[in-house]
Amino acid sequence: MNIKSKLIFWTDKFSKSITTWLELNHPLFMQEWEYSLAQEKKYTLRSGHNPFRHGTLIDRKGEDEFTFHTKKCIEWVPFQEYPKTTFADCMFETSQHIANKGKTIDFFWSGGLDSNAALLAFNELGLQKQLHVIMGGKLESPDLFKKIVKDRIDYTWDETSTETVLHGLAKPDEHILCSLAECDPMFGCKSNFAGRGIVSKDLFDCWETKRRYYSSHNTWRYVTNFSKDWIDIDNYMPFFMQKPIEKWLCNHVISGDMVYYDLTHEGWGDWFKTGEAPDAPSQEYYKKCKIPLRDFIYDLTNDEYAYHQPKNASGIRLTRDKSLRVLAITGDGEIITHDNFNDINWNNYIVDL
């Protein structure tokens, strides 16, 4: 199969466009297409997501394909016990591994717990000159910005806080694309807003299904308004999907130390509108989650705020003032948009067509 017949990322709008394309070009195939969507739905539910509000589904083990022929960007790490290491060592090893590419690192930083930990890891190793910090809207950690970022690290701050601007700032054709979007699911989060109304029968199965089929490509959403026609997929390096941390997390689950949580639980109140709920009852429970991250930040800063930092959903605070440009990304890095969608022979991308 030609590599151009594979996808590494797609959006809900792309899936809808493909369905319309099939109805026009292959109406007799629609029964098979609906069957493939039904198979996807099973894994979507197991991963804690709403099947009507999800995008990319890719099997990192390379065994399952559903609607599209796919290519994984992050190698599969089997669930098993690995040699013991400290969490701090895994953070530093990951930071150095990303920096070893020798490229500028487009690093998306919200000032939340996850991105603070990664920023501090890069900073501790003296890798500031490789970072290009990208921020949008309100900062969650203004003190850390003044101490670590301002006047020390190259940064771009989209004060308008729009997806249109923020998701077009990275340069994945030249720079490393690095975000912390995978941290929540990797650290035991059932799901974010896309999982409202879904109850997981088994928390471990939810975590492992998400890790295998969903967690590896969340960072692609940060380039959904990229202006060029090609990206270098080797530049894709989401921080919490690197092997040192993923192996550590496998040990963390096996030892029974993972603290699972659900951002769609009623205890979070109506934070779906603002992304902020400082007084929500579930915030107290959240302080028990991600303790390794909190310990890591405290050890580097001696600031007990790490143990009290609440959960904010920075993505919800972004506004979208028009449709984003990128519909999908192919296995060779070609950007699919509304403009070139009809130029592609989609027969080669769809399973069993």
PyMOL commands that set and color helices and strands:
alter all, ss='L'
color gray80, all
select helices_A, chain A and resi 3-5+12-25+27-46+87-99+113-124+128-130+142-149+163-166+183-186+193-195+203-213+215-223+233-235+239-241+243-254+266-268+282-286+291-301+304-307+314-317+341-343+346-348
alter helices_A, ss='H'
color red, helices_A
select strands_A, chain A and resi 7-10+105-108+131-136+154-158+176-178+328-330+335-336
alter strands_A, ss='S'
color yellow, strands_A
deselect
rebuild
show_as cartoon
